[in-house]
């Protein structure tokens, strides 16, 4: 049996400029369409943690929809609260170098500017990577029955 060699993406980033470019190229928007599965290597512990965090988010969204019904403000607040705690998603939609620079000055006072920019870009990259990978983990887990698929799609 032969296996084709697929080129794997790596998550290692060397400098602030490269970190921003990598973030812009792989995850330019906070909103993802999940059109390509992740090709990264992932530890078993990360796999378990990513799945648990996303499942927690989706189940809380499901509970909030049941509790608040069509009350958009309360539902929106509940979703924002759980996603910020479990998935740590930033709400920025488009990443620009200026955003990284401004954020790094605010979030990491006293640190070298380039170090701060690199740190913020890496954190944002990891947040979006976690979102991307965890979506596909649960997509696999919930594909067994129509009822599970329906629940997943409704809450995703």
C-alpha positions as a Markdown table, in Angstrom:
| # | Residue | x | y | z |
|---|---|---|---|---|
| 1 | Unk | 0.0 | 0.0 | 0.0 |
| 2 | Unk | 1.3 | 3.4 | -0.9 |
| 3 | Unk | 0.7 | 6.7 | 0.8 |
| 4 | Unk | 1.0 | 9.9 | -1.0 |
| 5 | Unk | 3.1 | 12.5 | 0.8 |
| 6 | Unk | 0.9 | 15.5 | 1.7 |
| 7 | Unk | 2.6 | 18.7 | 2.7 |
| 8 | Unk | 1.8 | 19.4 | 6.3 |
| 9 | Unk | 1.3 | 22.9 | 7.6 |
| 10 | Unk | 3.5 | 23.9 | 10.5 |
| 11 | Unk | 2.4 | 26.2 | 13.3 |
| 12 | Unk | 5.9 | 27.4 | 14.2 |
| 13 | Unk | 6.4 | 31.2 | 13.6 |
| 14 | Unk | 9.8 | 32.9 | 13.7 |
| 15 | Unk | 9.3 | 36.6 | 14.0 |
| 16 | Unk | 6.6 | 39.2 | 14.4 |
| 17 | Unk | 6.4 | 40.0 | 10.7 |
| 18 | Unk | 6.2 | 36.3 | 9.9 |
| 19 | Unk | 3.6 | 35.7 | 12.6 |
| 20 | Unk | 1.4 | 38.4 | 11.2 |
| 21 | Unk | 1.8 | 37.1 | 7.6 |
| 22 | Unk | 1.1 | 33.5 | 8.8 |
| 23 | Unk | -2.0 | 34.7 | 10.6 |
| 24 | Unk | -3.2 | 36.7 | 7.6 |
| 25 | Unk | -2.6 | 33.8 | 5.2 |
| 26 | Unk | -4.1 | 30.9 | 7.1 |
| 27 | Unk | -6.8 | 32.6 | 9.2 |
| 28 | Unk | -7.5 | 36.1 | 7.9 |
| 29 | Unk | -11.0 | 36.3 | 9.4 |
| 30 | Unk | -12.4 | 35.2 | 12.7 |
| 31 | Unk | -15.4 | 33.8 | 10.8 |
| 32 | Unk | -14.4 | 30.6 | 9.1 |
| 33 | Unk | -16.2 | 28.5 | 6.5 |
| 34 | Unk | -14.4 | 25.3 | 7.4 |
| 35 | Unk | -13.9 | 24.4 | 3.8 |
| 36 | Unk | -10.6 | 22.6 | 4.3 |
| 37 | Unk | -9.8 | 20.1 | 7.1 |
| 38 | Unk | -6.7 | 20.8 | 9.2 |
| 39 | Unk | -3.5 | 19.0 | 8.2 |
| 40 | Unk | -1.5 | 19.8 | 11.4 |
| 41 | Unk | -0.2 | 17.2 | 13.8 |
| 42 | Unk | -2.1 | 17.3 | 17.1 |
| 43 | Unk | -1.3 | 15.7 | 20.4 |
| 44 | Unk | -3.9 | 13.4 | 22.0 |
| 45 | Unk | -4.3 | 15.8 | 24.9 |
| 46 | Unk | -4.9 | 18.7 | 22.6 |
| 47 | Unk | -7.4 | 16.6 | 20.6 |
| 48 | Unk | -9.3 | 15.8 | 23.8 |
| 49 | Unk | -9.2 | 19.4 | 25.2 |
| 50 | Unk | -10.3 | 21.0 | 21.9 |
| 51 | Unk | -13.2 | 18.6 | 21.5 |
| 52 | Unk | -14.3 | 19.1 | 25.2 |
| 53 | Unk | -14.1 | 22.9 | 24.9 |
| 54 | Unk | -16.1 | 23.1 | 21.7 |
| 55 | Unk | -18.7 | 20.6 | 22.9 |
| 56 | Unk | -19.1 | 22.7 | 26.0 |
| 57 | Unk | -19.7 | 25.8 | 23.9 |
| 58 | Unk | -22.2 | 24.0 | 21.6 |
| 59 | Unk | -24.2 | 22.5 | 24.5 |
| 60 | Unk | -24.4 | 25.9 | 26.3 |
| 61 | Unk | -25.6 | 27.5 | 23.1 |
| 62 | Unk | -28.2 | 24.8 | 22.8 |
| 63 | Unk | -29.3 | 25.4 | 26.5 |
| 64 | Unk | -29.3 | 29.2 | 26.0 |
| 65 | Unk | -31.5 | 28.8 | 22.9 |
| 66 | Unk | -33.9 | 26.6 | 24.9 |
| 67 | Unk | -33.9 | 29.1 | 27.8 |
| 68 | Unk | -34.1 | 32.4 | 26.0 |
| 69 | Unk | -35.9 | 31.4 | 22.8 |
| 70 | Unk | -35.9 | 34.4 | 20.4 |
| 71 | Unk | -34.6 | 36.9 | 22.9 |
| 72 | Unk | -31.6 | 37.9 | 20.7 |
| 73 | Unk | -29.8 | 40.1 | 23.2 |
| 74 | Unk | -29.8 | 37.5 | 26.0 |
| 75 | Unk | -28.8 | 34.7 | 23.6 |
| 76 | Unk | -26.0 | 36.9 | 22.1 |
| 77 | Unk | -24.7 | 37.7 | 25.6 |
| 78 | Unk | -24.7 | 34.0 | 26.6 |
| 79 | Unk | -22.9 | 32.9 | 23.5 |
| 80 | Unk | -20.3 | 35.6 | 23.8 |
| 81 | Unk | -19.7 | 34.7 | 27.4 |
| 82 | Unk | -19.2 | 31.0 | 26.7 |
| 83 | Unk | -17.1 | 31.4 | 23.6 |
| 84 | Unk | -14.7 | 33.9 | 25.3 |
| 85 | Unk | -14.2 | 31.5 | 28.2 |
| 86 | Unk | -13.9 | 28.1 | 26.4 |
| 87 | Unk | -12.6 | 29.0 | 22.9 |
| 88 | Unk | -10.9 | 32.3 | 23.7 |
| 89 | Unk | -11.9 | 33.8 | 20.4 |
| 90 | Unk | -11.1 | 37.4 | 19.6 |
| 91 | Unk | -13.9 | 39.2 | 17.9 |
| 92 | Unk | -11.7 | 41.0 | 15.4 |
| 93 | Unk | -12.9 | 40.0 | 11.9 |
| 94 | Unk | -9.8 | 41.0 | 9.8 |
| 95 | Unk | -6.2 | 41.0 | 11.0 |
| 96 | Unk | -4.1 | 43.9 | 9.9 |
| 97 | Unk | -0.5 | 44.7 | 11.0 |
| 98 | Unk | -1.8 | 47.9 | 12.7 |
| 99 | Unk | -4.2 | 45.8 | 14.8 |
| 100 | Unk | -1.4 | 43.6 | 16.0 |
| 101 | Unk | 0.7 | 46.7 | 16.8 |
| 102 | Unk | -2.0 | 48.5 | 18.7 |
| 103 | Unk | -3.1 | 45.3 | 20.6 |
| 104 | Unk | 0.5 | 44.4 | 21.6 |
| 105 | Unk | 1.1 | 47.9 | 23.1 |
| 106 | Unk | -2.1 | 47.6 | 25.2 |
| 107 | Unk | -1.9 | 44.0 | 26.3 |
| 108 | Unk | 1.8 | 43.6 | 27.0 |
| 109 | Unk | 3.2 | 46.8 | 28.6 |
| 110 | Unk | 6.9 | 46.8 | 29.3 |
| 111 | Unk | 7.8 | 44.2 | 26.7 |
| 112 | Unk | 9.8 | 44.8 | 23.6 |
| 113 | Unk | 7.4 | 45.9 | 20.8 |
| 114 | Unk | 8.4 | 43.2 | 18.4 |
| 115 | Unk | 8.2 | 40.5 | 21.1 |
| 116 | Unk | 4.7 | 41.8 | 22.0 |
| 117 | Unk | 3.5 | 41.8 | 18.4 |
| 118 | Unk | 4.8 | 38.3 | 17.9 |
| 119 | Unk | 3.1 | 37.1 | 21.1 |
| 120 | Unk | -0.2 | 38.6 | 20.2 |
| 121 | Unk | -0.1 | 37.3 | 16.6 |
| 122 | Unk | 0.8 | 33.8 | 17.9 |
| 123 | Unk | -2.0 | 33.9 | 20.4 |
| 124 | Unk | -4.5 | 34.9 | 17.8 |
| 125 | Unk | -3.2 | 32.2 | 15.4 |
| 126 | Unk | -3.6 | 29.5 | 18.1 |
| 127 | Unk | -7.1 | 30.7 | 18.9 |
| 128 | Unk | -8.2 | 30.4 | 15.3 |
| 129 | Unk | -6.4 | 27.1 | 14.9 |
| 130 | Unk | -8.2 | 25.7 | 17.9 |
| 131 | Unk | -11.5 | 26.9 | 16.4 |
| 132 | Unk | -10.7 | 25.3 | 13.1 |
| 133 | Unk | -9.5 | 21.9 | 14.5 |
| 134 | Unk | -12.2 | 21.6 | 17.1 |
| 135 | Unk | -14.9 | 22.1 | 14.4 |
| 136 | Unk | -13.6 | 19.2 | 12.4 |
| 137 | Unk | -13.2 | 17.0 | 15.5 |
| 138 | Unk | -16.9 | 17.4 | 16.5 |
| 139 | Unk | -17.9 | 17.2 | 12.8 |
| 140 | Unk | -16.5 | 13.7 | 12.8 |
| 141 | Unk | -18.0 | 12.8 | 16.2 |
| 142 | Unk | -21.5 | 14.0 | 15.3 |
| 143 | Unk | -21.8 | 12.4 | 11.9 |
| 144 | Unk | -23.1 | 9.0 | 13.1 |
| 145 | Unk | -26.8 | 9.7 | 13.0 |
| 146 | Unk | -29.1 | 12.2 | 11.4 |
| 147 | Unk | -30.3 | 13.4 | 14.9 |
| 148 | Unk | -26.7 | 14.1 | 16.0 |
| 149 | Unk | -25.9 | 15.8 | 12.7 |
| 150 | Unk | -28.9 | 18.0 | 13.0 |
| 151 | Unk | -28.0 | 19.0 | 16.5 |
| 152 | Unk | -24.5 | 19.9 | 15.5 |
| 153 | Unk | -25.5 | 21.9 | 12.5 |
| 154 | Unk | -28.2 | 23.8 | 14.4 |
| 155 | Unk | -25.8 | 24.8 | 17.2 |
| 156 | Unk | -22.7 | 25.3 | 15.2 |
